[in-house]
Amino acid sequence: MTSIREHWQKVYDRRREDEVSWHQASPITSLDLISRTGAGRDARVVDVGGGASRLVDALIEKWFEHVTVVDIADAPLELARKRLGDRASRVTWVTSDVGDWAPDGPYDVWHDRAVFHFMVRPEDRAAYLSTLRSALRSGGHLIIGTFASNGPDRCSALPVMRYEPETLAAELGPDFRLLEGVRAEHVTPAGKVQQFQFSRFVRI
Ligand SMILES: C[S@@+](CC[C@H](N)C(=O)[O-])C[C@H]1O[C@@H](n2cnc3c(N)ncnc32)[C@H](O)[C@@H]1O
């Protein structure tokens, strides 16, 4: 049976960065929400399941000196490193399942676009939440983008959970206070429209 890591490794081995359905030329909703955290240049920011996303380009270009990208597969991280060239050395790259990652100290901002929604098994959500709790400091901000309740029920041939800000808040529990929830439409490279929700929380 193909492991989750092998699945993602193959996905990125077979396609260009801008051919995957979740590709965004510019991650505007994520950047808007991150700007509203008020985090300063010296904040520590992690993009979990960041893959080959271009979010990291904008984060190091404009705003932050300490950016970490975690992904279960090395192939997407390699794509991102190639794209960034010399600038890749300004980023900490971690190849790990988010549930197994041992964070190197507290983070101020945790960003996740289209990763938590793959956690369909309670034990995977529990492992994710355990890492999140050990990584994000009290007062730190959590931003999670998932398919919304009227979004697709699969992505990359895998089943996903769909959320609204309130159902996500219930899943995360009382350690995280919901500050805002926004809707976003993502148009895939093939022209399909997908409904996302993005929620921003503060760690109590
Ligand atoms: C749909 S893609 C989204 C990528 C990126 N966040 C973006 O918005 O372009 C999901 C990403 O999560 C990664 N991933 C899936 N399960 C993971 C896990 N358990 N731990 C860490 N990364 C994971 C995949 O390798 C893939 O890069």
PDBQT file of the ligand as one rigid body, heavy atoms in Angstrom, charges set to zero:
ROOT
HETATM    1  C1  LIG A 301      -3.070  20.358  -1.106  1.00  0.00    +0.000 C 
HETATM    2  S1  LIG A 301      -1.377  20.536  -0.799  1.00  0.00    +0.000 S 
HETATM    3  C2  LIG A 301      -1.275  22.219  -0.207  1.00  0.00    +0.000 C 
HETATM    4  C3  LIG A 301       0.139  22.765  -0.293  1.00  0.00    +0.000 C 
HETATM    5  C4  LIG A 301       0.288  24.209   0.181  1.00  0.00    +0.000 C 
HETATM    6  N1  LIG A 301      -0.150  24.389   1.545  1.00  0.00    +0.000 N 
HETATM    7  C5  LIG A 301      -0.413  25.161  -0.755  1.00  0.00    +0.000 C 
HETATM    8  O1  LIG A 301      -1.342  25.853  -0.331  1.00  0.00    +0.000 OA
HETATM    9  O2  LIG A 301      -0.011  25.214  -1.932  1.00  0.00    +0.000 OA
HETATM   10  C6  LIG A 301      -1.148  19.601   0.688  1.00  0.00    +0.000 C 
HETATM   11  C7  LIG A 301       0.294  19.591   1.168  1.00  0.00    +0.000 C 
HETATM   12  O3  LIG A 301       0.349  19.013   2.464  1.00  0.00    +0.000 OA
HETATM   13  C8  LIG A 301       1.411  18.097   2.530  1.00  0.00    +0.000 C 
HETATM   14  N2  LIG A 301       1.019  17.116   3.551  1.00  0.00    +0.000 N 
HETATM   15  C9  LIG A 301       0.012  16.208   3.485  1.00  0.00    +0.000 A 
HETATM   16  N3  LIG A 301      -0.083  15.527   4.634  1.00  0.00    +0.000 NA
HETATM   17  C10 LIG A 301       0.878  16.023   5.461  1.00  0.00    +0.000 A 
HETATM   18  C11 LIG A 301       1.285  15.728   6.781  1.00  0.00    +0.000 A 
HETATM   19  N4  LIG A 301       0.680  14.778   7.485  1.00  0.00    +0.000 N 
HETATM   20  N5  LIG A 301       2.322  16.420   7.316  1.00  0.00    +0.000 NA
HETATM   21  C12 LIG A 301       2.941  17.390   6.585  1.00  0.00    +0.000 A 
HETATM   22  N6  LIG A 301       2.598  17.713   5.323  1.00  0.00    +0.000 NA
HETATM   23  C13 LIG A 301       1.575  17.040   4.767  1.00  0.00    +0.000 A 
HETATM   24  C14 LIG A 301       1.526  17.536   1.119  1.00  0.00    +0.000 C 
HETATM   25  O4  LIG A 301       2.788  17.007   0.824  1.00  0.00    +0.000 OA
HETATM   26  C15 LIG A 301       1.208  18.785   0.294  1.00  0.00    +0.000 C 
HETATM   27  O5  LIG A 301       2.367  19.539   0.009  1.00  0.00    +0.000 OA
ENDROOT
TORSDOF 0
